[in-house]
Amino acid sequence: MPARNTQAMADAVVTVAEVGEPEEGSSEAVDEVAWKTAVDAAPWLLGGEPEEAVPPDKLFERLQPFKERVADDIRGEPSEEEPG
């Protein structure tokens, strides 16, 4: 099996001071970022690149819990699976 390129690239680095405090009602932005992260992670969440198209309901079933964990992490909330 050939080695896969696992290099990650960043377009920009932004300090927390530049970003500032999240505004009330920024839930849409958090959800948007969480969904993008889940979609980017889809091949790993599905166990590798699928050879065939994945049915939408199955894909949603796999991505939704991960998206929720990412959104909770961004908001600084403990996920339901974390103790504490």
mmCIF file of the N, C-alpha and C atoms, coordinates in Angstrom:
data_MODEL
# 
_entry.id   MODEL 
# 
loop_
_atom_site.group_PDB 
_atom_site.id 
_atom_site.type_symbol 
_atom_site.label_atom_id 
_atom_site.label_alt_id 
_atom_site.label_comp_id 
_atom_site.label_asym_id 
_atom_site.label_entity_id 
_atom_site.label_seq_id 
_atom_site.pdbx_PDB_ins_code 
_atom_site.Cartn_x 
_atom_site.Cartn_y 
_atom_site.Cartn_z 
_atom_site.occupancy 
_atom_site.B_iso_or_equiv 
_atom_site.pdbx_formal_charge 
_atom_site.auth_seq_id 
_atom_site.auth_comp_id 
_atom_site.auth_asym_id 
_atom_site.auth_atom_id 
_atom_site.pdbx_PDB_model_num 
ATOM 1   N N  . MET A 1 1  ? 0.851   -1.168 0.000  1.00 0.00 ? 1  MET A N  1 
ATOM 2   C CA . MET A 1 1  ? 0.000   0.000  0.000  1.00 0.00 ? 1  MET A CA 1 
ATOM 3   C C  . MET A 1 1  ? 0.899   1.234  0.000  1.00 0.00 ? 1  MET A C  1 
ATOM 4   N N  . PRO A 1 2  ? 0.708   2.143  -0.957 1.00 0.00 ? 2  PRO A N  1 
ATOM 5   C CA . PRO A 1 2  ? 1.541   3.348  -0.994 1.00 0.00 ? 2  PRO A CA 1 
ATOM 6   C C  . PRO A 1 2  ? 1.226   4.270  0.176  1.00 0.00 ? 2  PRO A C  1 
ATOM 7   N N  . ALA A 1 3  ? 2.221   5.024  0.575  1.00 0.00 ? 3  ALA A N  1 
ATOM 8   C CA . ALA A 1 3  ? 2.038   5.983  1.681  1.00 0.00 ? 3  ALA A CA 1 
ATOM 9   C C  . ALA A 1 3  ? 1.142   7.125  1.214  1.00 0.00 ? 3  ALA A C  1 
ATOM 10  N N  . ARG A 1 4  ? 0.290   7.582  2.113  1.00 0.00 ? 4  ARG A N  1 
ATOM 11  C CA . ARG A 1 4  ? -0.591  8.717  1.817  1.00 0.00 ? 4  ARG A CA 1 
ATOM 12  C C  . ARG A 1 4  ? 0.046   9.991  2.340  1.00 0.00 ? 4  ARG A C  1 
ATOM 13  N N  . ASN A 1 5  ? -0.173  11.069 1.637  1.00 0.00 ? 5  ASN A N  1 
ATOM 14  C CA . ASN A 1 5  ? 0.304   12.364 2.074  1.00 0.00 ? 5  ASN A CA 1 
ATOM 15  C C  . ASN A 1 5  ? -0.630  12.866 3.171  1.00 0.00 ? 5  ASN A C  1 
ATOM 16  N N  . THR A 1 6  ? -0.102  13.093 4.358  1.00 0.00 ? 6  THR A N  1 
ATOM 17  C CA . THR A 1 6  ? -0.925  13.549 5.481  1.00 0.00 ? 6  THR A CA 1 
ATOM 18  C C  . THR A 1 6  ? -0.539  14.960 5.918  1.00 0.00 ? 6  THR A C  1 
ATOM 19  N N  . GLN A 1 7  ? 0.127   15.691 5.051  1.00 0.00 ? 7  GLN A N  1 
ATOM 20  C CA . GLN A 1 7  ? 0.551   17.047 5.366  1.00 0.00 ? 7  GLN A CA 1 
ATOM 21  C C  . GLN A 1 7  ? -0.665  17.968 5.473  1.00 0.00 ? 7  GLN A C  1 
ATOM 22  N N  . ALA A 1 8  ? -0.669  18.817 6.460  1.00 0.00 ? 8  ALA A N  1 
ATOM 23  C CA . ALA A 1 8  ? -1.754  19.792 6.636  1.00 0.00 ? 8  ALA A CA 1 
ATOM 24  C C  . ALA A 1 8  ? -1.213  21.186 6.312  1.00 0.00 ? 8  ALA A C  1 
ATOM 25  N N  . MET A 1 9  ? -2.056  21.986 5.691  1.00 0.00 ? 9  MET A N  1 
ATOM 26  C CA . MET A 1 9  ? -1.658  23.344 5.327  1.00 0.00 ? 9  MET A CA 1 
ATOM 27  C C  . MET A 1 9  ? -2.625  24.329 5.983  1.00 0.00 ? 9  MET A C  1 
ATOM 28  N N  . ALA A 1 10 ? -2.117  25.481 6.392  1.00 0.00 ? 10 ALA A N  1 
ATOM 29  C CA . ALA A 1 10 ? -2.959  26.530 6.959  1.00 0.00 ? 10 ALA A CA 1 
ATOM 30  C C  . ALA A 1 10 ? -2.876  27.757 6.061  1.00 0.00 ? 10 ALA A C  1 
ATOM 31  N N  . ASP A 1 11 ? -4.022  28.344 5.791  1.00 0.00 ? 11 ASP A N  1 
ATOM 32  C CA . ASP A 1 11 ? -4.048  29.556 4.974  1.00 0.00 ? 11 ASP A CA 1 
ATOM 33  C C  . ASP A 1 11 ? -3.591  30.774 5.757  1.00 0.00 ? 11 ASP A C  1 
ATOM 34  N N  . ALA A 1 12 ? -3.933  30.801 7.042  1.00 0.00 ? 12 ALA A N  1 
ATOM 35  C CA . ALA A 1 12 ? -3.566  31.942 7.866  1.00 0.00 ? 12 ALA A CA 1 
ATOM 36  C C  . ALA A 1 12 ? -3.591  31.534 9.331  1.00 0.00 ? 12 ALA A C  1 
ATOM 37  N N  . VAL A 1 13 ? -2.848  32.260 10.123 1.00 0.00 ? 13 VAL A N  1 
ATOM 38  C CA . VAL A 1 13 ? -2.854  32.067 11.562 1.00 0.00 ? 13 VAL A CA 1 
ATOM 39  C C  . VAL A 1 13 ? -3.395  33.347 12.172 1.00 0.00 ? 13 VAL A C  1 
ATOM 40  N N  . VAL A 1 14 ? -4.412  33.204 13.018 1.00 0.00 ? 14 VAL A N  1 
ATOM 41  C CA . VAL A 1 14 ? -5.044  34.360 13.648 1.00 0.00 ? 14 VAL A CA 1 
ATOM 42  C C  . VAL A 1 14 ? -4.960  34.168 15.154 1.00 0.00 ? 14 VAL A C  1 
ATOM 43  N N  . THR A 1 15 ? -4.494  35.195 15.867 1.00 0.00 ? 15 THR A N  1 
ATOM 44  C CA . THR A 1 15 ? -4.417  35.099 17.319 1.00 0.00 ? 15 THR A CA 1 
ATOM 45  C C  . THR A 1 15 ? -5.806  35.294 17.921 1.00 0.00 ? 15 THR A C  1 
ATOM 46  N N  . VAL A 1 16 ? -5.967  34.817 19.122 1.00 0.00 ? 16 VAL A N  1 
ATOM 47  C CA . VAL A 1 16 ? -7.236  34.972 19.819 1.00 0.00 ? 16 VAL A CA 1 
ATOM 48  C C  . VAL A 1 16 ? -7.573  36.444 20.006 1.00 0.00 ? 16 VAL A C  1 
ATOM 49  N N  . ALA A 1 17 ? -6.585  37.266 20.248 1.00 0.00 ? 17 ALA A N  1 
ATOM 50  C CA . ALA A 1 17 ? -6.828  38.701 20.434 1.00 0.00 ? 17 ALA A CA 1 
ATOM 51  C C  . ALA A 1 17 ? -7.410  39.327 19.169 1.00 0.00 ? 17 ALA A C  1 
ATOM 52  N N  . GLU A 1 18 ? -6.992  38.845 17.996 1.00 0.00 ? 18 GLU A N  1 
ATOM 53  C CA . GLU A 1 18 ? -7.518  39.373 16.741 1.00 0.00 ? 18 GLU A CA 1 
ATOM 54  C C  . GLU A 1 18 ? -8.961  38.961 16.514 1.00 0.00 ? 18 GLU A C  1 
ATOM 55  N N  . VAL A 1 19 ? -9.315  37.800 16.974 1.00 0.00 ? 19 VAL A N  1 
ATOM 56  C CA . VAL A 1 19 ? -10.661 37.280 16.765 1.00 0.00 ? 19 VAL A CA 1 
ATOM 57  C C  . VAL A 1 19 ? -11.645 37.963 17.696 1.00 0.00 ? 19 VAL A C  1 
ATOM 58  N N  . GLY A 1 20 ? -11.262 38.172 18.955 1.00 0.00 ? 20 GLY A N  1 
ATOM 59  C CA . GLY A 1 20 ? -12.145 38.815 19.920 1.00 0.00 ? 20 GLY A CA 1 
ATOM 60  C C  . GLY A 1 20 ? -13.124 37.824 20.532 1.00 0.00 ? 20 GLY A C  1 
ATOM 61  N N  . GLU A 1 21 ? -14.011 38.350 21.323 1.00 0.00 ? 21 GLU A N  1 
ATOM 62  C CA . GLU A 1 21 ? -15.012 37.529 21.989 1.00 0.00 ? 21 GLU A CA 1 
ATOM 63  C C  . GLU A 1 21 ? -16.135 37.175 21.023 1.00 0.00 ? 21 GLU A C  1 
ATOM 64  N N  . PRO A 1 22 ? -16.680 35.955 21.117 1.00 0.00 ? 22 PRO A N  1 
ATOM 65  C CA . PRO A 1 22 ? -17.800 35.613 20.239 1.00 0.00 ? 22 PRO A CA 1 
ATOM 66  C C  . PRO A 1 22 ? -19.032 36.427 20.592 1.00 0.00 ? 22 PRO A C  1 
ATOM 67  N N  . GLU A 1 23 ? -19.740 36.839 19.573 1.00 0.00 ? 23 GLU A N  1 
ATOM 68  C CA . GLU A 1 23 ? -20.956 37.609 19.784 1.00 0.00 ? 23 GLU A CA 1 
ATOM 69  C C  . GLU A 1 23 ? -22.112 36.679 20.132 1.00 0.00 ? 23 GLU A C  1 
ATOM 70  N N  . GLU A 1 24 ? -23.101 37.243 20.835 1.00 0.00 ? 24 GLU A N  1 
ATOM 71  C CA . GLU A 1 24 ? -24.319 36.487 21.085 1.00 0.00 ? 24 GLU A CA 1 
ATOM 72  C C  . GLU A 1 24 ? -24.941 36.155 19.744 1.00 0.00 ? 24 GLU A C  1 
ATOM 73  N N  . GLY A 1 25 ? -25.494 34.963 19.620 1.00 0.00 ? 25 GLY A N  1 
ATOM 74  C CA . GLY A 1 25 ? -26.127 34.579 18.377 1.00 0.00 ? 25 GLY A CA 1 
ATOM 75  C C  . GLY A 1 25 ? -25.140 34.105 17.321 1.00 0.00 ? 25 GLY A C  1 
ATOM 76  N N  . SER A 1 26 ? -23.881 33.839 17.715 1.00 0.00 ? 26 SER A N  1 
ATOM 77  C CA . SER A 1 26 ? -22.900 33.359 16.752 1.00 0.00 ? 26 SER A CA 1 
ATOM 78  C C  . SER A 1 26 ? -23.005 31.855 16.559 1.00 0.00 ? 26 SER A C  1 
ATOM 79  N N  . SER A 1 27 ? -24.130 31.294 16.975 1.00 0.00 ? 27 SER A N  1 
ATOM 80  C CA . SER A 1 27 ? -24.348 29.858 16.860 1.00 0.00 ? 27 SER A CA 1 
ATOM 81  C C  . SER A 1 27 ? -24.262 29.386 15.407 1.00 0.00 ? 27 SER A C  1 
ATOM 82  N N  . GLU A 1 28 ? -24.748 30.215 14.470 1.00 0.00 ? 28 GLU A N  1 
ATOM 83  C CA . GLU A 1 28 ? -24.683 29.841 13.057 1.00 0.00 ? 28 GLU A CA 1 
ATOM 84  C C  . GLU A 1 28 ? -23.240 29.698 12.601 1.00 0.00 ? 28 GLU A C  1 
ATOM 85  N N  . ALA A 1 29 ? -22.384 30.602 13.019 1.00 0.00 ? 29 ALA A N  1 
ATOM 86  C CA . ALA A 1 29 ? -20.975 30.536 12.630 1.00 0.00 ? 29 ALA A CA 1 
ATOM 87  C C  . ALA A 1 29 ? -20.321 29.289 13.215 1.00 0.00 ? 29 ALA A C  1 
ATOM 88  N N  . VAL A 1 30 ? -20.639 28.981 14.464 1.00 0.00 ? 30 VAL A N  1 
ATOM 89  C CA . VAL A 1 30 ? -20.091 27.783 15.100 1.00 0.00 ? 30 VAL A CA 1 
ATOM 90  C C  . VAL A 1 30 ? -20.554 26.543 14.350 1.00 0.00 ? 30 VAL A C  1 
ATOM 91  N N  . ASP A 1 31 ? -21.843 26.475 14.042 1.00 0.00 ? 31 ASP A N  1 
ATOM 92  C CA . ASP A 1 31 ? -22.364 25.313 13.317 1.00 0.00 ? 31 ASP A CA 1 
ATOM 93  C C  . ASP A 1 31 ? -21.742 25.198 11.935 1.00 0.00 ? 31 ASP A C  1 
ATOM 94  N N  . GLU A 1 32 ? -21.538 26.320 11.270 1.00 0.00 ? 32 GLU A N  1 
ATOM 95  C CA . GLU A 1 32 ? -20.930 26.296 9.935  1.00 0.00 ? 32 GLU A CA 1 
ATOM 96  C C  . GLU A 1 32 ? -19.508 25.731 10.001 1.00 0.00 ? 32 GLU A C  1 
ATOM 97  N N  . VAL A 1 33 ? -18.733 26.196 10.958 1.00 0.00 ? 33 VAL A N  1 
ATOM 98  C CA . VAL A 1 33 ? -17.362 25.709 11.116 1.00 0.00 ? 33 VAL A CA 1 
ATOM 99  C C  . VAL A 1 33 ? -17.372 24.233 11.512 1.00 0.00 ? 33 VAL A C  1 
ATOM 100 N N  . ALA A 1 34 ? -18.281 23.855 12.404 1.00 0.00 ? 34 ALA A N  1 
ATOM 101 C CA . ALA A 1 34 ? -18.355 22.463 12.847 1.00 0.00 ? 34 ALA A CA 1 
ATOM 102 C C  . ALA A 1 34 ? -18.728 21.544 11.687 1.00 0.00 ? 34 ALA A C  1 
ATOM 103 N N  . TRP A 1 35 ? -19.677 21.961 10.834 1.00 0.00 ? 35 TRP A N  1 
ATOM 104 C CA . TRP A 1 35 ? -20.045 21.146 9.672  1.00 0.00 ? 35 TRP A CA 1 
ATOM 105 C C  . TRP A 1 35 ? -18.887 21.038 8.697  1.00 0.00 ? 35 TRP A C  1 
ATOM 106 N N  . LYS A 1 36 ? -18.174 22.141 8.461  1.00 0.00 ? 36 LYS A N  1 
ATOM 107 C CA . LYS A 1 36 ? -17.032 22.089 7.544  1.00 0.00 ? 36 LYS A CA 1 
ATOM 108 C C  . LYS A 1 36 ? -15.987 21.117 8.065  1.00 0.00 ? 36 LYS A C  1 
ATOM 109 N N  . THR A 1 37 ? -15.744 21.148 9.358  1.00 0.00 ? 37 THR A N  1 
ATOM 110 C CA . THR A 1 37 ? -14.780 20.229 9.959  1.00 0.00 ? 37 THR A CA 1 
ATOM 111 C C  . THR A 1 37 ? -15.241 18.787 9.799  1.00 0.00 ? 37 THR A C  1 
ATOM 112 N N  . ALA A 1 38 ? -16.527 18.533 10.044 1.00 0.00 ? 38 ALA A N  1 
ATOM 113 C CA . ALA A 1 38 ? -17.065 17.176 9.906  1.00 0.00 ? 38 ALA A CA 1 
ATOM 114 C C  . ALA A 1 38 ? -16.960 16.690 8.463  1.00 0.00 ? 38 ALA A C  1 
ATOM 115 N N  . VAL A 1 39 ? -17.271 17.544 7.509  1.00 0.00 ? 39 VAL A N  1 
ATOM 116 C CA . VAL A 1 39 ? -17.182 17.162 6.096  1.00 0.00 ? 39 VAL A CA 1 
ATOM 117 C C  . VAL A 1 39 ? -15.729 16.896 5.718  1.00 0.00 ? 39 VAL A C  1 
ATOM 118 N N  . ASP A 1 40 ? -14.813 17.742 6.187  1.00 0.00 ? 40 ASP A N  1 
ATOM 119 C CA . ASP A 1 40 ? -13.393 17.525 5.911  1.00 0.00 ? 40 ASP A CA 1 
ATOM 120 C C  . ASP A 1 40 ? -12.900 16.204 6.507  1.00 0.00 ? 40 ASP A C  1 
ATOM 121 N N  . ALA A 1 41 ? -13.459 15.807 7.644  1.00 0.00 ? 41 ALA A N  1 
ATOM 122 C CA . ALA A 1 41 ? -13.050 14.575 8.323  1.00 0.00 ? 41 ALA A CA 1 
ATOM 123 C C  . ALA A 1 41 ? -13.832 13.352 7.848  1.00 0.00 ? 41 ALA A C  1 
ATOM 124 N N  . ALA A 1 42 ? -14.777 13.530 6.945  1.00 0.00 ? 42 ALA A N  1 
ATOM 125 C CA . ALA A 1 42 ? -15.658 12.432 6.508  1.00 0.00 ? 42 ALA A CA 1 
ATOM 126 C C  . ALA A 1 42 ? -14.915 11.172 6.097  1.00 0.00 ? 42 ALA A C  1 
ATOM 127 N N  . PRO A 1 43 ? -13.852 11.241 5.298  1.00 0.00 ? 43 PRO A N  1 
ATOM 128 C CA . PRO A 1 43 ? -13.183 9.987  4.916  1.00 0.00 ? 43 PRO A CA 1 
ATOM 129 C C  . PRO A 1 43 ? -12.694 9.185  6.123  1.00 0.00 ? 43 PRO A C  1 
ATOM 130 N N  . TRP A 1 44 ? -12.215 9.863  7.150  1.00 0.00 ? 44 TRP A N  1 
ATOM 131 C CA . TRP A 1 44 ? -11.740 9.166  8.340  1.00 0.00 ? 44 TRP A CA 1 
ATOM 132 C C  . TRP A 1 44 ? -12.909 8.672  9.185  1.00 0.00 ? 44 TRP A C  1 
ATOM 133 N N  . LEU A 1 45 ? -13.985 9.438  9.252  1.00 0.00 ? 45 LEU A N  1 
ATOM 134 C CA . LEU A 1 45 ? -15.152 9.020  10.019 1.00 0.00 ? 45 LEU A CA 1 
ATOM 135 C C  . LEU A 1 45 ? -15.858 7.830  9.371  1.00 0.00 ? 45 LEU A C  1 
ATOM 136 N N  . LEU A 1 46 ? -15.708 7.691  8.063  1.00 0.00 ? 46 LEU A N  1 
ATOM 137 C CA . LEU A 1 46 ? -16.317 6.572  7.338  1.00 0.00 ? 46 LEU A CA 1 
ATOM 138 C C  . LEU A 1 46 ? -15.382 5.374  7.252  1.00 0.00 ? 46 LEU A C  1 
ATOM 139 N N  . GLY A 1 47 ? -14.171 5.503  7.762  1.00 0.00 ? 47 GLY A N  1 
ATOM 140 C CA . GLY A 1 47 ? -13.239 4.389  7.735  1.00 0.00 ? 47 GLY A CA 1 
ATOM 141 C C  . GLY A 1 47 ? -12.405 4.330  6.463  1.00 0.00 ? 47 GLY A C  1 
ATOM 142 N N  . GLY A 1 48 ? -12.268 5.421  5.773  1.00 0.00 ? 48 GLY A N  1 
ATOM 143 C CA . GLY A 1 48 ? -11.477 5.474  4.551  1.00 0.00 ? 48 GLY A CA 1 
ATOM 144 C C  . GLY A 1 48 ? -12.308 6.004  3.400  1.00 0.00 ? 48 GLY A C  1 
ATOM 145 N N  . GLU A 1 49 ? -11.635 6.237  2.283  1.00 0.00 ? 49 GLU A N  1 
ATOM 146 C CA . GLU A 1 49 ? -12.331 6.730  1.093  1.00 0.00 ? 49 GLU A CA 1 
ATOM 147 C C  . GLU A 1 49 ? -13.281 5.637  0.591  1.00 0.00 ? 49 GLU A C  1 
ATOM 148 N N  . PRO A 1 50 ? -14.582 5.905  0.533  1.00 0.00 ? 50 PRO A N  1 
ATOM 149 C CA . PRO A 1 50 ? -15.510 4.888  0.043  1.00 0.00 ? 50 PRO A CA 1 
ATOM 150 C C  . PRO A 1 50 ? -15.352 4.695  -1.468 1.00 0.00 ? 50 PRO A C  1 
ATOM 151 N N  . GLU A 1 51 ? -15.527 3.440  -1.906 1.00 0.00 ? 51 GLU A N  1 
ATOM 152 C CA . GLU A 1 51 ? -15.434 3.145  -3.334 1.00 0.00 ? 51 GLU A CA 1 
ATOM 153 C C  . GLU A 1 51 ? -16.727 3.520  -4.055 1.00 0.00 ? 51 GLU A C  1 
ATOM 154 N N  . GLU A 1 52 ? -17.836 3.515  -3.320 1.00 0.00 ? 52 GLU A N  1 
ATOM 155 C CA . GLU A 1 52 ? -19.133 3.874  -3.880 1.00 0.00 ? 52 GLU A CA 1 
ATOM 156 C C  . GLU A 1 52 ? -19.691 5.065  -3.104 1.00 0.00 ? 52 GLU A C  1 
ATOM 157 N N  . ALA A 1 53 ? -20.691 5.704  -3.688 1.00 0.00 ? 53 ALA A N  1 
ATOM 158 C CA . ALA A 1 53 ? -21.343 6.829  -3.008 1.00 0.00 ? 53 ALA A CA 1 
ATOM 159 C C  . ALA A 1 53 ? -22.003 6.341  -1.715 1.00 0.00 ? 53 ALA A C  1 
ATOM 160 N N  . VAL A 1 54 ? -21.888 7.143  -0.682 1.00 0.00 ? 54 VAL A N  1 
ATOM 161 C CA . VAL A 1 54 ? -22.508 6.818  0.611  1.00 0.00 ? 54 VAL A CA 1 
ATOM 162 C C  . VAL A 1 54 ? -23.893 7.436  0.624  1.00 0.00 ? 54 VAL A C  1 
ATOM 163 N N  . PRO A 1 55 ? -24.926 6.653  0.985  1.00 0.00 ? 55 PRO A N  1 
ATOM 164 C CA . PRO A 1 55 ? -26.278 7.228  1.045  1.00 0.00 ? 55 PRO A CA 1 
ATOM 165 C C  . PRO A 1 55 ? -26.313 8.432  2.001  1.00 0.00 ? 55 PRO A C  1 
ATOM 166 N N  . PRO A 1 56 ? -27.048 9.480  1.645  1.00 0.00 ? 56 PRO A N  1 
ATOM 167 C CA . PRO A 1 56 ? -27.066 10.705 2.465  1.00 0.00 ? 56 PRO A CA 1 
ATOM 168 C C  . PRO A 1 56 ? -27.444 10.469 3.923  1.00 0.00 ? 56 PRO A C  1 
ATOM 169 N N  . ASP A 1 57 ? -28.426 9.600  4.175  1.00 0.00 ? 57 ASP A N  1 
ATOM 170 C CA . ASP A 1 57 ? -28.835 9.360  5.565  1.00 0.00 ? 57 ASP A CA 1 
ATOM 171 C C  . ASP A 1 57 ? -27.719 8.714  6.369  1.00 0.00 ? 57 ASP A C  1 
ATOM 172 N N  . LYS A 1 58 ? -26.988 7.781  5.756  1.00 0.00 ? 58 LYS A N  1 
ATOM 173 C CA . LYS A 1 58 ? -25.879 7.133  6.456  1.00 0.00 ? 58 LYS A CA 1 
ATOM 174 C C  . LYS A 1 58 ? -24.758 8.135  6.705  1.00 0.00 ? 58 LYS A C  1 
ATOM 175 N N  . LEU A 1 59 ? -24.481 8.975  5.725  1.00 0.00 ? 59 LEU A N  1 
ATOM 176 C CA . LEU A 1 59 ? -23.439 9.987  5.877  1.00 0.00 ? 59 LEU A CA 1 
ATOM 177 C C  . LEU A 1 59 ? -23.803 10.953 7.006  1.00 0.00 ? 59 LEU A C  1 
ATOM 178 N N  . PHE A 1 60 ? -25.042 11.424 7.022  1.00 0.00 ? 60 PHE A N  1 
ATOM 179 C CA . PHE A 1 60 ? -25.502 12.332 8.078  1.00 0.00 ? 60 PHE A CA 1 
ATOM 180 C C  . PHE A 1 60 ? -25.390 11.659 9.443  1.00 0.00 ? 60 PHE A C  1 
ATOM 181 N N  . GLU A 1 61 ? -25.774 10.383 9.511  1.00 0.00 ? 61 GLU A N  1 
ATOM 182 C CA . GLU A 1 61 ? -25.731 9.621  10.766 1.00 0.00 ? 61 GLU A CA 1 
ATOM 183 C C  . GLU A 1 61 ? -24.308 9.548  11.318 1.00 0.00 ? 61 GLU A C  1 
ATOM 184 N N  . ARG A 1 62 ? -23.313 9.471  10.432 1.00 0.00 ? 62 ARG A N  1 
ATOM 185 C CA . ARG A 1 62 ? -21.919 9.396  10.860 1.00 0.00 ? 62 ARG A CA 1 
ATOM 186 C C  . ARG A 1 62 ? -21.339 10.777 11.188 1.00 0.00 ? 62 ARG A C  1 
ATOM 187 N N  . LEU A 1 63 ? -21.740 11.808 10.433 1.00 0.00 ? 63 LEU A N  1 
ATOM 188 C CA . LEU A 1 63 ? -21.144 13.128 10.607 1.00 0.00 ? 63 LEU A CA 1 
ATOM 189 C C  . LEU A 1 63 ? -21.772 13.945 11.740 1.00 0.00 ? 63 LEU A C  1 
ATOM 190 N N  . GLN A 1 64 ? -23.075 13.794 11.962 1.00 0.00 ? 64 GLN A N  1 
ATOM 191 C CA . GLN A 1 64 ? -23.794 14.618 12.945 1.00 0.00 ? 64 GLN A CA 1 
ATOM 192 C C  . GLN A 1 64 ? -23.181 14.552 14.348 1.00 0.00 ? 64 GLN A C  1 
ATOM 193 N N  . PRO A 1 65 ? -22.916 13.356 14.905 1.00 0.00 ? 65 PRO A N  1 
ATOM 194 C CA . PRO A 1 65 ? -22.335 13.336 16.260 1.00 0.00 ? 65 PRO A CA 1 
ATOM 195 C C  . PRO A 1 65 ? -20.974 14.023 16.333 1.00 0.00 ? 65 PRO A C  1 
ATOM 196 N N  . PHE A 1 66 ? -20.158 13.854 15.295 1.00 0.00 ? 66 PHE A N  1 
ATOM 197 C CA . PHE A 1 66 ? -18.847 14.511 15.263 1.00 0.00 ? 66 PHE A CA 1 
ATOM 198 C C  . PHE A 1 66 ? -19.015 16.019 15.183 1.00 0.00 ? 66 PHE A C  1 
ATOM 199 N N  . LYS A 1 67 ? -19.939 16.473 14.342 1.00 0.00 ? 67 LYS A N  1 
ATOM 200 C CA . LYS A 1 67 ? -20.214 17.909 14.203 1.00 0.00 ? 67 LYS A CA 1 
ATOM 201 C C  . LYS A 1 67 ? -20.629 18.495 15.547 1.00 0.00 ? 67 LYS A C  1 
ATOM 202 N N  . GLU A 1 68 ? -21.491 17.793 16.283 1.00 0.00 ? 68 GLU A N  1 
ATOM 203 C CA . GLU A 1 68 ? -21.939 18.276 17.599 1.00 0.00 ? 68 GLU A CA 1 
ATOM 204 C C  . GLU A 1 68 ? -20.769 18.371 18.577 1.00 0.00 ? 68 GLU A C  1 
ATOM 205 N N  . ARG A 1 69 ? -19.871 17.384 18.557 1.00 0.00 ? 69 ARG A N  1 
ATOM 206 C CA . ARG A 1 69 ? -18.714 17.422 19.450 1.00 0.00 ? 69 ARG A CA 1 
ATOM 207 C C  . ARG A 1 69 ? -17.805 18.604 19.108 1.00 0.00 ? 69 ARG A C  1 
ATOM 208 N N  . VAL A 1 70 ? -17.607 18.857 17.817 1.00 0.00 ? 70 VAL A N  1 
ATOM 209 C CA . VAL A 1 70 ? -16.776 19.987 17.395 1.00 0.00 ? 70 VAL A CA 1 
ATOM 210 C C  . VAL A 1 70 ? -17.421 21.301 17.833 1.00 0.00 ? 70 VAL A C  1 
ATOM 211 N N  . ALA A 1 71 ? -18.730 21.444 17.615 1.00 0.00 ? 71 ALA A N  1 
ATOM 212 C CA . ALA A 1 71 ? -19.434 22.671 18.007 1.00 0.00 ? 71 ALA A CA 1 
ATOM 213 C C  . ALA A 1 71 ? -19.349 22.887 19.522 1.00 0.00 ? 71 ALA A C  1 
ATOM 214 N N  . ASP A 1 72 ? -19.535 21.820 20.296 1.00 0.00 ? 72 ASP A N  1 
ATOM 215 C CA . ASP A 1 72 ? -19.420 21.927 21.758 1.00 0.00 ? 72 ASP A CA 1 
ATOM 216 C C  . ASP A 1 72 ? -18.020 22.361 22.162 1.00 0.00 ? 72 ASP A C  1 
ATOM 217 N N  . ASP A 1 73 ? -17.013 21.819 21.479 1.00 0.00 ? 73 ASP A N  1 
ATOM 218 C CA . ASP A 1 73 ? -15.627 22.171 21.786 1.00 0.00 ? 73 ASP A CA 1 
ATOM 219 C C  . ASP A 1 73 ? -15.370 23.645 21.478 1.00 0.00 ? 73 ASP A C  1 
ATOM 220 N N  . ILE A 1 74 ? -15.880 24.119 20.352 1.00 0.00 ? 74 ILE A N  1 
ATOM 221 C CA . ILE A 1 74 ? -15.700 25.530 19.990 1.00 0.00 ? 74 ILE A CA 1 
ATOM 222 C C  . ILE A 1 74 ? -16.358 26.430 21.019 1.00 0.00 ? 74 ILE A C  1 
ATOM 223 N N  . ARG A 1 75 ? -17.547 26.049 21.471 1.00 0.00 ? 75 ARG A N  1 
ATOM 224 C CA . ARG A 1 75 ? -18.268 26.857 22.467 1.00 0.00 ? 75 ARG A CA 1 
ATOM 225 C C  . ARG A 1 75 ? -17.677 26.707 23.865 1.00 0.00 ? 75 ARG A C  1 
ATOM 226 N N  . GLY A 1 76 ? -16.787 25.729 24.062 1.00 0.00 ? 76 GLY A N  1 
ATOM 227 C CA . GLY A 1 76 ? -16.205 25.496 25.377 1.00 0.00 ? 76 GLY A CA 1 
ATOM 228 C C  . GLY A 1 76 ? -17.103 24.696 26.283 1.00 0.00 ? 76 GLY A C  1 
ATOM 229 N N  . GLU A 1 77 ? -18.065 23.995 25.699 1.00 0.00 ? 77 GLU A N  1 
ATOM 230 C CA . GLU A 1 77 ? -18.994 23.165 26.472 1.00 0.00 ? 77 GLU A CA 1 
ATOM 231 C C  . GLU A 1 77 ? -18.504 21.734 26.466 1.00 0.00 ? 77 GLU A C  1 
ATOM 232 N N  . PRO A 1 78 ? -18.655 21.024 27.595 1.00 0.00 ? 78 PRO A N  1 
ATOM 233 C CA . PRO A 1 78 ? -18.291 19.608 27.577 1.00 0.00 ? 78 PRO A CA 1 
ATOM 234 C C  . PRO A 1 78 ? -19.283 18.826 26.720 1.00 0.00 ? 78 PRO A C  1 
ATOM 235 N N  . SER A 1 79 ? -18.774 17.859 25.952 1.00 0.00 ? 79 SER A N  1 
ATOM 236 C CA . SER A 1 79 ? -19.683 17.040 25.157 1.00 0.00 ? 79 SER A CA 1 
ATOM 237 C C  . SER A 1 79 ? -20.403 16.063 26.073 1.00 0.00 ? 79 SER A C  1 
ATOM 238 N N  . GLU A 1 80 ? -21.487 15.489 25.584 1.00 0.00 ? 80 GLU A N  1 
ATOM 239 C CA . GLU A 1 80 ? -22.275 14.570 26.399 1.00 0.00 ? 80 GLU A CA 1 
ATOM 240 C C  . GLU A 1 80 ? -21.484 13.320 26.766 1.00 0.00 ? 80 GLU A C  1 
ATOM 241 N N  . GLU A 1 81 ? -20.501 12.955 25.946 1.00 0.00 ? 81 GLU A N  1 
ATOM 242 C CA . GLU A 1 81 ? -19.733 11.746 26.173 1.00 0.00 ? 81 GLU A CA 1 
ATOM 243 C C  . GLU A 1 81 ? -18.582 11.960 27.155 1.00 0.00 ? 81 GLU A C  1 
ATOM 244 N N  . GLU A 1 82 ? -18.205 13.217 27.402 1.00 0.00 ? 82 GLU A N  1 
ATOM 245 C CA . GLU A 1 82 ? -17.094 13.507 28.300 1.00 0.00 ? 82 GLU A CA 1 
ATOM 246 C C  . GLU A 1 82 ? -17.559 13.513 29.754 1.00 0.00 ? 82 GLU A C  1 
ATOM 247 N N  . PRO A 1 83 ? -16.804 12.869 30.630 1.00 0.00 ? 83 PRO A N  1 
ATOM 248 C CA . PRO A 1 83 ? -17.151 12.948 32.050 1.00 0.00 ? 83 PRO A CA 1 
ATOM 249 C C  . PRO A 1 83 ? -16.827 14.328 32.604 1.00 0.00 ? 83 PRO A C  1 
ATOM 250 N N  . GLY A 1 84 ? -17.580 14.730 33.594 1.00 0.00 ? 84 GLY A N  1 
ATOM 251 C CA . GLY A 1 84 ? -17.174 15.939 34.264 1.00 0.00 ? 84 GLY A CA 1 
ATOM 252 C C  . GLY A 1 84 ? -18.106 17.026 34.208 1.00 0.00 ? 84 GLY A C  1 
# 
